[in-house]
Amino acid sequence: MEKGLNFRTQKGQEDYFEAYDKTLELWEIPYTERYIETSFGKSHCLICGNPNANPLILLHAASCGATIWYPNVADLSQKYCIYAVDLMKESSKSILSSKIKSPEQSAKWLNETLNGLNLNKIYLCGLSVGGWNAANYAIAYPTRIQKLILLSPVQTLAKMYLSFFIKIMRMGFRPTRKNVENYIGWGSANEASLPDSVIRQFTISIMNINSNAAFPKMIKKHKLRELKMPVMILLGKNEFAFNINKAVAVGKAGISNLNIEIIENASHLISVSLPKIINNKIINFLEENNG
């Protein structure tokens, strides 16, 4: 196994890959795995759905890997060809070989990945830090994006709370299920318990965090005005990482073609928290005005 810069040790990478494959057992539909060569390393993608349908790119949350879309892909793949991409800077199945040092390089990495997949016009959806990556890419390469979906996007509309970083440190010292669920704001009466494999994969990822996995810089407000494509932003009412009211105000002020909504009883990992609701909202948004 080729060692990536996105892991501290070879053993940590091997443990993570094993946990990743275990979580993949939660996927209810056939999929293929593919590596794409880029100037920053090898991008790992999970691909499912009708290859002739419109491509929907999914970018995951920090420390979750592309496997975190397990409650969503069965519904979404009925309408689209799904490409769940492992973020290069994260502990994931992507293999980082050259450090990504700027937002511009983050966008370049994703653009090279899409080129390698022979994709042109796409639907793009990101969760949490994946939402930042999606917005950052859409600003840099707007002509490739037909529609943009941001789910609980961090460092995009509102800065993260200091308490969020304190939770990260606490979890790093004691990566128990309780601390993991506390970190992601999990545990309302409406949320099913996270599968053991997801907790294990998340824990191994956190224990392997290195300097390449730093959280991104806040997107400047004037950059948001460059998002001219249709944009949908979904925020959980139980969001823990940032102020959702501020996020709504910034989004409405900066993005001209925007549909933004706060979802009751949903937490930060909104697509896992209430998957059926989020799946339907994604499909309805993408299908709107496409007839």
C-alpha positions as a Markdown table, in Angstrom:
| # | Residue | x | y | z |
|---|---|---|---|---|
| 1 | Met | 0.0 | 0.0 | 0.0 |
| 2 | Glu | 1.4 | 3.4 | -1.0 |
| 3 | Lys | 1.8 | 5.7 | 2.0 |
| 4 | Gly | 0.0 | 9.1 | 1.7 |
| 5 | Leu | 1.1 | 12.3 | 3.3 |
| 6 | Asn | -2.5 | 12.5 | 4.7 |
| 7 | Phe | -1.6 | 9.8 | 7.2 |
| 8 | Arg | 0.9 | 10.0 | 10.1 |
| 9 | Thr | 2.0 | 6.3 | 9.8 |
| 10 | Gln | 1.7 | 3.4 | 7.5 |
| 11 | Lys | -0.1 | 1.4 | 10.2 |
| 12 | Gly | -2.6 | 4.2 | 10.7 |
| 13 | Gln | -3.4 | 4.2 | 7.0 |
| 14 | Glu | -3.8 | 0.5 | 6.9 |
| 15 | Asp | -6.2 | 0.6 | 9.9 |
| 16 | Tyr | -8.2 | 3.4 | 8.3 |
| 17 | Phe | -8.5 | 1.5 | 4.9 |
| 18 | Glu | -9.8 | -1.5 | 6.8 |
| 19 | Ala | -12.3 | 0.6 | 8.7 |
| 20 | Tyr | -13.4 | 2.3 | 5.5 |
| 21 | Asp | -14.1 | -1.0 | 3.8 |
| 22 | Lys | -16.1 | -2.1 | 6.8 |
| 23 | Thr | -18.3 | 1.0 | 6.5 |
| 24 | Leu | -18.7 | 0.4 | 2.8 |
| 25 | Glu | -20.7 | -2.7 | 3.8 |
| 26 | Leu | -23.5 | -0.2 | 4.7 |
| 27 | Trp | -23.9 | 0.8 | 1.1 |
| 28 | Glu | -27.0 | -0.9 | -0.2 |
| 29 | Ile | -26.2 | -0.7 | -4.0 |
| 30 | Pro | -23.4 | -1.8 | -6.3 |
| 31 | Tyr | -20.5 | 0.6 | -6.6 |
| 32 | Thr | -17.1 | 0.7 | -8.2 |
| 33 | Glu | -13.9 | 2.2 | -6.8 |
| 34 | Arg | -11.5 | 4.2 | -9.0 |
| 35 | Tyr | -8.3 | 6.2 | -8.6 |
| 36 | Ile | -7.6 | 9.3 | -10.6 |
| 37 | Glu | -4.1 | 10.7 | -11.0 |
| 38 | Thr | -3.6 | 14.4 | -10.1 |
| 39 | Ser | -0.6 | 16.6 | -9.5 |
| 40 | Phe | -1.3 | 16.3 | -5.8 |
| 41 | Gly | -1.7 | 12.5 | -5.7 |
| 42 | Lys | -4.3 | 9.9 | -6.4 |
| 43 | Ser | -8.0 | 10.8 | -5.9 |
| 44 | His | -10.2 | 7.9 | -4.7 |
| 45 | Cys | -13.8 | 7.9 | -5.9 |
| 46 | Leu | -16.8 | 5.7 | -5.2 |
| 47 | Ile | -19.0 | 5.5 | -8.3 |
| 48 | Cys | -22.6 | 4.2 | -8.5 |
| 49 | Gly | -25.9 | 4.8 | -10.3 |
| 50 | Asn | -26.6 | 5.1 | -14.1 |
| 51 | Pro | -23.4 | 6.1 | -15.9 |
| 52 | Asn | -25.6 | 7.8 | -18.5 |
| 53 | Ala | -27.4 | 10.0 | -16.0 |
| 54 | Asn | -26.3 | 13.5 | -14.9 |
| 55 | Pro | -23.2 | 13.4 | -12.7 |
| 56 | Leu | -23.7 | 14.4 | -9.0 |
| 57 | Ile | -20.4 | 14.9 | -7.1 |
| 58 | Leu | -20.5 | 14.3 | -3.4 |
| 59 | Leu | -17.8 | 15.8 | -1.1 |
| 60 | His | -17.8 | 14.4 | 2.5 |
| 61 | Ala | -17.3 | 16.0 | 5.9 |
| 62 | Ala | -14.0 | 16.1 | 7.8 |
| 63 | Ser | -12.8 | 12.7 | 9.1 |
| 64 | Cys | -15.8 | 10.9 | 7.6 |
| 65 | Gly | -14.6 | 9.7 | 4.2 |
| 66 | Ala | -16.9 | 9.2 | 1.2 |
| 67 | Thr | -18.5 | 6.3 | 3.0 |
| 68 | Ile | -20.5 | 8.8 | 5.1 |
| 69 | Trp | -23.0 | 9.0 | 2.2 |
| 70 | Tyr | -24.2 | 5.5 | 3.0 |
| 71 | Pro | -27.8 | 6.7 | 3.9 |
| 72 | Asn | -28.1 | 8.8 | 0.7 |
| 73 | Val | -26.6 | 7.0 | -2.3 |
| 74 | Ala | -29.5 | 4.5 | -2.8 |
| 75 | Asp | -32.0 | 7.3 | -3.3 |
| 76 | Leu | -29.7 | 9.7 | -5.2 |
| 77 | Ser | -28.4 | 7.0 | -7.5 |
| 78 | Gln | -31.8 | 6.3 | -8.9 |
| 79 | Lys | -31.7 | 9.8 | -10.6 |
| 80 | Tyr | -28.0 | 10.5 | -11.0 |
| 81 | Cys | -24.6 | 9.0 | -11.6 |
| 82 | Ile | -22.9 | 9.4 | -8.2 |
| 83 | Tyr | -19.2 | 10.2 | -7.7 |
| 84 | Ala | -18.4 | 10.3 | -4.0 |
| 85 | Val | -14.9 | 11.7 | -3.9 |
| 86 | Asp | -12.5 | 11.3 | -1.0 |
| 87 | Leu | -11.0 | 14.6 | -0.1 |
| 88 | Met | -7.2 | 14.6 | -0.7 |
| 89 | Lys | -6.2 | 16.6 | 2.4 |
| 90 | Glu | -8.2 | 14.3 | 4.8 |
| 91 | Ser | -7.6 | 10.9 | 6.2 |
| 92 | Ser | -9.3 | 9.0 | 3.4 |
| 93 | Lys | -8.6 | 6.5 | 0.6 |
| 94 | Ser | -7.1 | 9.3 | -1.5 |
| 95 | Ile | -3.3 | 9.3 | -1.5 |
| 96 | Leu | -1.8 | 12.7 | -1.0 |
| 97 | Ser | 1.7 | 13.0 | -2.5 |
| 98 | Ser | 2.1 | 16.8 | -2.7 |
| 99 | Lys | 0.8 | 19.2 | -0.1 |
| 100 | Ile | -2.2 | 21.3 | -0.9 |
| 101 | Lys | -1.4 | 24.7 | 0.5 |
| 102 | Ser | -4.1 | 27.2 | -0.7 |
| 103 | Pro | -7.8 | 27.4 | -1.6 |
| 104 | Glu | -6.6 | 27.8 | -5.2 |
| 105 | Gln | -4.8 | 24.5 | -5.1 |
| 106 | Ser | -7.8 | 22.8 | -3.4 |
| 107 | Ala | -9.9 | 23.9 | -6.4 |
| 108 | Lys | -7.2 | 22.8 | -8.8 |
| 109 | Trp | -7.0 | 19.3 | -7.2 |
| 110 | Leu | -10.8 | 18.8 | -7.6 |
| 111 | Asn | -10.7 | 20.2 | -11.2 |
| 112 | Glu | -8.0 | 17.7 | -12.1 |
| 113 | Thr | -10.1 | 14.9 | -10.5 |
| 114 | Leu | -13.1 | 15.8 | -12.6 |
| 115 | Asn | -11.0 | 16.0 | -15.7 |
| 116 | Gly | -9.7 | 12.5 | -15.0 |
| 117 | Leu | -13.3 | 11.3 | -14.6 |
| 118 | Asn | -14.1 | 12.9 | -18.0 |
| 119 | Leu | -16.8 | 15.1 | -16.5 |
| 120 | Asn | -17.7 | 18.5 | -17.7 |
| 121 | Lys | -21.0 | 20.0 | -16.5 |
| 122 | Ile | -21.8 | 18.7 | -13.0 |
| 123 | Tyr | -24.1 | 18.9 | -10.0 |
| 124 | Leu | -21.9 | 19.5 | -6.9 |
| 125 | Cys | -22.9 | 18.8 | -3.3 |
| 126 | Gly | -20.7 | 19.1 | -0.2 |
| 127 | Leu | -21.2 | 18.4 | 3.5 |
| 128 | Ser | -19.4 | 20.4 | 6.2 |
| 129 | Val | -15.8 | 20.9 | 5.1 |
| 130 | Gly | -16.9 | 19.2 | 1.9 |
| 131 | Gly | -19.3 | 22.2 | 1.6 |
| 132 | Trp | -16.4 | 24.6 | 1.8 |
| 133 | Asn | -14.6 | 22.6 | -0.9 |
| 134 | Ala | -17.7 | 22.7 | -3.1 |
| 135 | Ala | -18.2 | 26.5 | -2.7 |
| 136 | Asn | -14.5 | 27.1 | -3.2 |
| 137 | Tyr | -14.5 | 25.1 | -6.4 |
| 138 | Ala | -17.7 | 26.7 | -7.7 |
| 139 | Ile | -16.1 | 30.1 | -7.2 |
| 140 | Ala | -12.9 | 29.1 | -9.1 |
| 141 | Tyr | -14.6 | 27.1 | -11.9 |
| 142 | Pro | -18.2 | 28.4 | -12.1 |
| 143 | Thr | -18.9 | 27.3 | -15.7 |
| 144 | Arg | -18.7 | 23.6 | -14.7 |
| 145 | Ile | -21.3 | 23.8 | -12.1 |
| 146 | Gln | -25.0 | 23.5 | -13.1 |
| 147 | Lys | -26.3 | 23.5 | -9.5 |
| 148 | Leu | -24.5 | 23.8 | -6.1 |
| 149 | Ile | -25.7 | 22.2 | -2.9 |
| 150 | Leu | -24.1 | 23.1 | 0.5 |
| 151 | Leu | -25.0 | 21.0 | 3.5 |
| 152 | Ser | -23.9 | 22.5 | 6.9 |
| 153 | Pro | -20.9 | 24.2 | 5.2 |
| 154 | Val | -18.2 | 25.3 | 7.6 |
| 155 | Gln | -16.0 | 28.4 | 7.1 |
| 156 | Thr | -18.3 | 29.4 | 4.2 |
| 157 | Leu | -21.1 | 31.6 | 5.7 |
| 158 | Ala | -20.1 | 31.9 | 9.3 |
| 159 | Lys | -17.0 | 31.2 | 11.3 |
| 160 | Met | -16.8 | 28.1 | 13.5 |
| 161 | Tyr | -17.2 | 28.4 | 17.2 |
| 162 | Leu | -14.2 | 28.1 | 19.5 |
| 163 | Ser | -16.0 | 25.4 | 21.4 |
| 164 | Phe | -15.8 | 23.2 | 18.3 |
| 165 | Phe | -12.0 | 23.1 | 18.5 |
| 166 | Ile | -12.2 | 22.3 | 22.2 |
| 167 | Lys | -14.3 | 19.3 | 21.3 |
| 168 | Ile | -11.7 | 18.2 | 18.8 |
| 169 | Met | -9.0 | 18.3 | 21.5 |
| 170 | Arg | -11.1 | 16.4 | 24.0 |
| 171 | Met | -12.0 | 13.8 | 21.4 |
| 172 | Gly | -8.3 | 13.4 | 20.4 |
| 173 | Phe | -7.4 | 12.5 | 24.0 |
| 174 | Arg | -10.4 | 10.2 | 24.5 |
| 175 | Pro | -11.9 | 9.1 | 21.2 |
| 176 | Thr | -14.9 | 7.3 | 22.7 |
| 177 | Arg | -18.3 | 6.9 | 21.0 |
| 178 | Lys | -19.7 | 9.5 | 23.5 |
| 179 | Asn | -17.0 | 12.0 | 22.6 |
| 180 | Val | -17.3 | 11.4 | 18.9 |
| 181 | Glu | -21.1 | 11.9 | 19.1 |
| 182 | Asn | -20.6 | 15.0 | 21.2 |
| 183 | Tyr | -18.1 | 16.4 | 18.7 |
| 184 | Ile | -20.5 | 16.1 | 15.8 |
| 185 | Gly | -23.5 | 17.2 | 17.9 |
| 186 | Trp | -25.2 | 13.9 | 17.6 |
| 187 | Gly | -27.8 | 12.3 | 19.8 |
| 188 | Ser | -31.3 | 13.9 | 19.5 |
| 189 | Ala | -34.3 | 11.7 | 19.9 |
| 190 | Asn | -34.8 | 11.7 | 16.1 |
| 191 | Glu | -31.4 | 10.4 | 15.2 |
| 192 | Ala | -30.6 | 6.7 | 15.1 |
| 193 | Ser | -27.4 | 5.6 | 16.7 |
| 194 | Leu | -24.4 | 5.8 | 14.4 |
| 195 | Pro | -23.1 | 2.4 | 13.2 |
| 196 | Asp | -20.0 | 1.0 | 15.0 |
| 197 | Ser | -18.0 | 1.0 | 11.8 |
| 198 | Val | -18.7 | 4.7 | 11.2 |
| 199 | Ile | -17.5 | 5.5 | 14.8 |
| 200 | Arg | -14.4 | 3.4 | 14.3 |
| 201 | Gln | -13.6 | 4.9 | 10.9 |
| 202 | Phe | -14.1 | 8.4 | 12.4 |
| 203 | Thr | -11.9 | 7.7 | 15.4 |
| 204 | Ile | -9.0 | 6.3 | 13.4 |
| 205 | Ser | -9.2 | 9.3 | 11.1 |
| 206 | Ile | -9.0 | 11.7 | 14.1 |
| 207 | Met | -6.1 | 9.8 | 15.6 |
| 208 | Asn | -4.2 | 10.3 | 12.2 |
| 209 | Ile | -4.9 | 14.0 | 11.7 |
| 210 | Asn | -1.7 | 15.8 | 10.5 |
| 211 | Ser | -0.8 | 19.2 | 9.3 |
| 212 | Asn | -2.3 | 18.6 | 5.9 |
| 213 | Ala | -5.8 | 18.3 | 7.4 |
| 214 | Ala | -6.0 | 21.8 | 8.8 |
| 215 | Phe | -9.4 | 23.5 | 8.5 |
| 216 | Pro | -9.8 | 25.9 | 5.6 |
| 217 | Lys | -9.8 | 29.7 | 5.7 |
| 218 | Met | -13.0 | 31.5 | 5.8 |
| 219 | Ile | -14.4 | 32.3 | 2.4 |
| 220 | Lys | -14.6 | 36.1 | 1.8 |
| 221 | Lys | -18.1 | 37.6 | 1.6 |
| 222 | His | -17.3 | 39.2 | -1.8 |
| 223 | Lys | -16.3 | 35.8 | -3.2 |
| 224 | Leu | -19.8 | 34.5 | -2.4 |
| 225 | Arg | -21.2 | 37.0 | -4.9 |
| 226 | Glu | -19.5 | 35.2 | -7.6 |
| 227 | Leu | -21.8 | 32.2 | -7.2 |
| 228 | Lys | -24.3 | 32.9 | -9.9 |
| 229 | Met | -25.5 | 29.3 | -10.5 |
| 230 | Pro | -28.6 | 28.0 | -8.5 |
| 231 | Val | -27.5 | 27.3 | -5.0 |
| 232 | Met | -29.3 | 25.4 | -2.2 |
| 233 | Ile | -28.0 | 25.5 | 1.4 |
| 234 | Leu | -29.5 | 23.3 | 4.1 |
| 235 | Leu | -28.7 | 23.9 | 7.8 |
| 236 | Gly | -29.6 | 21.8 | 10.8 |
| 237 | Lys | -31.6 | 23.5 | 13.6 |
| 238 | Asn | -29.3 | 21.7 | 16.0 |
| 239 | Glu | -26.1 | 22.9 | 14.3 |
| 240 | Phe | -23.1 | 23.0 | 16.7 |
| 241 | Ala | -20.2 | 24.3 | 14.6 |
| 242 | Phe | -21.4 | 27.8 | 13.7 |
| 243 | Asn | -24.3 | 30.4 | 14.1 |
| 244 | Ile | -27.0 | 29.4 | 11.6 |
| 245 | Asn | -28.8 | 32.7 | 11.8 |
| 246 | Lys | -25.7 | 34.5 | 10.8 |
| 247 | Ala | -25.1 | 32.0 | 8.0 |
| 248 | Val | -28.6 | 32.6 | 6.7 |
| 249 | Ala | -28.1 | 36.4 | 6.7 |
| 250 | Val | -24.7 | 36.2 | 5.0 |
| 251 | Gly | -26.0 | 33.7 | 2.4 |
| 252 | Lys | -29.1 | 35.8 | 1.5 |
| 253 | Ala | -26.9 | 39.0 | 1.3 |
| 254 | Gly | -24.2 | 37.5 | -0.9 |
| 255 | Ile | -25.7 | 34.8 | -3.1 |
| 256 | Ser | -28.2 | 35.9 | -5.7 |
| 257 | Asn | -29.8 | 32.7 | -6.8 |
| 258 | Leu | -30.3 | 31.0 | -3.4 |
| 259 | Asn | -32.6 | 28.6 | -1.7 |
| 260 | Ile | -31.6 | 28.4 | 2.0 |
| 261 | Glu | -33.5 | 26.4 | 4.7 |
| 262 | Ile | -33.1 | 25.4 | 8.3 |
| 263 | Ile | -34.2 | 21.8 | 8.9 |
| 264 | Glu | -35.9 | 21.1 | 12.2 |
| 265 | Asn | -34.4 | 18.2 | 14.4 |
| 266 | Ala | -31.3 | 17.9 | 12.2 |
| 267 | Ser | -27.7 | 18.2 | 13.5 |
| 268 | His | -24.4 | 19.0 | 11.7 |
| 269 | Leu | -24.1 | 15.8 | 9.7 |
| 270 | Ile | -27.5 | 16.7 | 8.2 |
| 271 | Ser | -27.5 | 14.1 | 5.4 |
| 272 | Val | -27.0 | 11.4 | 8.0 |
| 273 | Ser | -29.2 | 12.9 | 10.6 |
| 274 | Leu | -32.4 | 13.0 | 8.4 |
| 275 | Pro | -31.4 | 11.2 | 5.2 |
| 276 | Lys | -34.9 | 10.8 | 3.6 |
| 277 | Ile | -35.7 | 14.4 | 4.1 |
| 278 | Ile | -32.4 | 15.6 | 2.7 |
| 279 | Asn | -32.4 | 13.1 | -0.2 |
| 280 | Asn | -35.8 | 14.4 | -1.3 |
| 281 | Lys | -34.8 | 18.0 | -1.0 |
| 282 | Ile | -31.6 | 17.4 | -3.1 |
| 283 | Ile | -33.6 | 15.6 | -5.8 |
| 284 | Asn | -36.4 | 18.2 | -5.9 |
| 285 | Phe | -33.8 | 21.0 | -6.1 |
| 286 | Leu | -31.9 | 19.3 | -8.9 |
| 287 | Glu | -35.0 | 18.4 | -10.9 |
| 288 | Glu | -36.6 | 21.9 | -10.6 |
| 289 | Asn | -36.8 | 23.7 | -14.0 |
| 290 | Asn | -35.2 | 20.7 | -15.6 |
| 291 | Gly | -38.3 | 19.4 | -17.3 |
